[in-house]
Amino acid sequence: MTYKPFNQTPDALTTLLAVARGDAEADLVLSGGKLVNVLSGEIYECEIAISGGRFAGISRQAGTYQGRETIDLGGEYVAPGLIDGHVHIESSLCVPAEFANAVLPHGTTSVVSDPHEIANVHGIRGIRYMLSASEGLPLRVFVMLSSCVPATDMETSGARLSASDLAPLLDEPRVLGVAELMNYPGVIGGAPDMIEKALMAHEARVRADGHAPLVGGLGLQAYAAAGVTSDHESVGAEEAWEKLRAGLHILIREGSTAKNLDALISIVNEHTAHRCSFATDDKQPDDLAREGHIDHALRKAIAHGVDPVLALSMATINTARHYGLNDLGAVAPGYHADFFTFSDLHEVRPNRVYAGGKPVAENGRLLGRTRSNVPHPPNSMRVATISADGFAVRAAGQSVRAIGVVPEQIVTEHLQVAAELRDGKAVADTARDLLKIAVVERHSGTGNIGLGFVQGVGLREGALASTVAHDSHNIVLVGATDEDLAAAARSVVEMGGGLCAVRGGEVLARLPLPVAGLMSTAPWEEVRDGMEALLGAARALGSPLLNPYMALAFLALPVIPALKITDRGLVDVTQFKIVPLFLED
Amino acid sequence: MTYKPFNQTPDALTTLLAVARGDAEADLVLSGGKLVNVLSGEIYECEIAISGGRFAGISRQAGTYQGRETIDLGGEYVAPGLIDGHVHIESSLCVPAEFANAVLPHGTTSVVSDPHEIANVHGIRGIRYMLSASEGLPLRVFVMLSSCVPATDMETSGARLSASDLAPLLDEPRVLGVAELMNYPGVIGGAPDMIEKALMAHEARVRADGHAPLVGGLGLQAYAAAGVTSDHESVGAEEAWEKLRAGLHILIREGSTAKNLDALISIVNEHTAHRCSFATDDKQPDDLAREGHIDHALRKAIAHGVDPVLALSMATINTARHYGLNDLGAVAPGYHADFFTFSDLHEVRPNRVYAGGKPVAENGRLLGRTRSNVPHPPNSMRVATISADGFAVRAAGQSVRAIGVVPEQIVTEHLQVAAELRDGKAVADTARDLLKIAVVERHSGTGNIGLGFVQGVGLREGALASTVAHDSHNIVLVGATDEDLAAAARSVVEMGGGLCAVRGGEVLARLPLPVAGLMSTAPWEEVRDGMEALLGAARALGSPLLNPYMALAFLALPVIPALKITDRGLVDVTQFKIVPLFLED
């Protein structure tokens, strides 16, 4: 079921045409359903013939087509399979097969992914692993080539990818273009490596995705002029309008941390809807289980009053068209037979889900599980010796910069607070929710540790650690004592990467992520349960955040304002430079 | 100014970004204009900076950009240059440079062309001629690869093109895909050569255009299942709706003969508009001068009540997006600076027209003429000896089939009429408007002559001849006597191809078309004047048709119902086979 547009033999096409004409029996005929036709904007009763994994023909006359199998849909609606316009599969903490198992019951049959996380750990080898690990899945996984590895020069990543490293991958059938050019200051300023990557996409006539948080005015004009054609970072409607006007396709994001639909849905009208799609960007397995995937965004949009057919178009054909997927995103002759059924237009809950003409889920349950047996790259953890002393901050002033966590957002505040000084060191002060944050380099054993303080995580004791730390995926830690920071760091190194919560040197919960320190090969439900245990432990330690690990993962991402931290220190993202921890008195 | 998407050097892109940011001077700044933003559906005042032939930035704040040249648009609207979604340039009777001179003042800056006519005469050499003759023009000429040469096996063409002949041309930068698969019965029936050409497009991830007149029901399902993604042949709204539902992009055609906008415009609504575009298909120079080009369709659509911004989208961005032209069809950063200005939203008349940032027309007048100096293929006429006897029809029954011309349409009626018998021959009977029609093979001197009768051309005497005779472009003739048919045929052979009108052996008017018997290298205005002289002559001979030459040109096209004629005889297009002239008594 590997995607290649119209990947057909002459024989398969000949058979498809015979079925379409009614001259040969279909594999499957769906009768008694109401088609949501996202091409014409209509809903009508019809009969649908499927052959060789594709729609052969749709007839409004019952009894037109004969099939080896016939299913009476009993008046249910039929819509094309949902498409996630931009996702980092790694954020599900699951390998592609398990991600597929998690999202297929939600009606998602295709995703446009950016393997940016594993690329930062394993480089081209990581991208190739994601391609082979997603080959042949019932979920169609498309890949955009990670363009900013590392995201900045202010951190140590596991790899560094130039345009010439990426170019050979453009020939892979499921590679659709160049992924988000997240070094937006570089693009706007005309940095040679960004120019080179933008031109690589243009030469190949493929899409270059964008990432331009809070970028407007002349900076946005320059960013668009570079040939970037999408953006998924808008947090406000006026920001999104400005991007639409400049030619960017708007991916409205509803993920685990960044939830932008409520703020953005007002941009959708009859002129703009077909330049808008849905995306999740980053979504963890517990959220996938609880809320759903693209179906969740769809329901929210419809609840906001968007016409259900228009909303379904945003979740299907609009995304397919933007990425040049000419045989996906609609129930129409020749298109891949990816679809789902549902019974309520105003509360779309996928019932039967089909991919490539085969049933994959029913009523929220997977039918038959795909297991991953693709070998993954070996242990990625290369860390210098860890000790509590390594996390000590020598006092060098009275006040420090602190990262202010904004709940449910990946932007942070750049705070200035009085340091808590003890024995010539600046330490955590849980009374003020001032915790220590650290980033330990873990790709090449440099021993780099970036140190700082954070407000808003809320731990009263203990520490949390994660090797999921956008974008370089070093070890990010937050804690009340240096001892617990060290214990947490040691725990994730032992696991070959993963997440943990510790208190007084004891590991309360842990989730191994042996694939690049980012993904588990376990069934996604186990990952979800492991995640829930970790969240329970974090709550027990005092954190009021819905998901402090997700918050943590973005505190190391120096391309999102305002103050972030890497293994090289604190980054003022607005200035795009490393800044000292202590403020001049 | 040759098109290649984002055909930019790193230096050019670096400069473009600097201009966008306001850090470098633009080549040109347009101020005081109201932008029709087809991406957001809005109209607003703004300032537009252009650099290196592209839009660098658009600012809603006056005085943002500095330019070496500034133009105050004095409140005029600014819209992207118009795009013709499907045109056979040969139908203008002009080589590409002169076609460009004719359409640029009408605001057309890009066309998606199918060199199907010259391909039927000169094969790949003809397609390559059209590519080189359109290289570097201010008009961007894109090419779809003619897929049905010859259109059928029921005629003799000058070439025969297989998928393997065409495939190497897919690498040409301005080649966008496979042109209209006009052998629709072949596609629907799964003919191996059509399957091969459809799969060629799919493999290359490019568009395959459609041509499916009056095709609906299961035939349409099969046609769409083959991966065809557009159609420009609908004559009725219900036909177009059915095609839209099946996934075909609808090109609403307003040409010289086929005028479908009045019948189709009702399909345009907020759901469907972005799957609809405008096209001319075939338009002669006199009509271009009188009515205009895509601007004519635009005005008609707006007069029908279509929102002007939506109508402008259909004339620009919708077409660009369909064909994957990601930097055309909008006034937005990074897009080619092709645009025009106008003063009345409800009566769009292009004033200033710019292509690639350079002024090319103003107030309907060309600014500086592009001349063609590309050598064209040599004389294409190879005709056996012509004599009046060759046009004689031996009586073989009492009644004959006759082609019934439908004014302003390219479909015909299949009539059965009493033959006019004289001396054992069936002859023309001008009293009943029953004229003789003939098609003389002219590519390889076979001596083939197809003979028949036609009603509706209206000549009372004389004859008309043309080497523009879709699609094989043999010599098509209609006349009252065999002597005048022979004289007309001799005249066009002498010219190396062209059009003429004769009476009593005397040539009343003639227009040489030395390029493949299809195009003149003369200035388009001369061609228009020549055409008008020919039309005057045809009127003098009694024809009531607006353009009997255009009607004639389509009477030999055996892919459009109902009865047509080729050098091999009469073709019943509904049955798709050659049928005898005389009916069994």
Interface residues (C-beta under 8 A of the other chain):
Chain A: P5 F6 N7 Q8 P10 L13 T14 L16 L17 A18 A20 R21 G22 N37 L39 S40 G41 E42 R54 F55 A56 G57 I58 S59 T64 V187 I188 G189 G190 P192 I195 E196 A198 L199 H202 E203 R205 R207 L218 G219 Q221 A222 Y223 A224 A225 A226 G227 T229 W241 L244 R245 A246 G247 N269 E270 H271 T272 H274 R275 V309 L310 S313 R321 G324 N326 D327 A330 A332 P333 G334 Y335
Chain B: P5 F6 N7 Q8 P10 L13 T14 L16 L17 A18 A20 R21 G22 N37 L39 S40 G41 E42 R54 F55 A56 G57 I58 S59 T64 V187 I188 G189 G190 P192 I195 E196 A198 L199 H202 E203 R205 R207 L218 G219 Q221 A222 Y223 A224 A225 A226 G227 T229 W241 L244 R245 A246 G247 N269 E270 H271 T272 H274 R275 V309 L310 S313 R321 G324 N326 D327 A330 A332 P333 G334 Y335
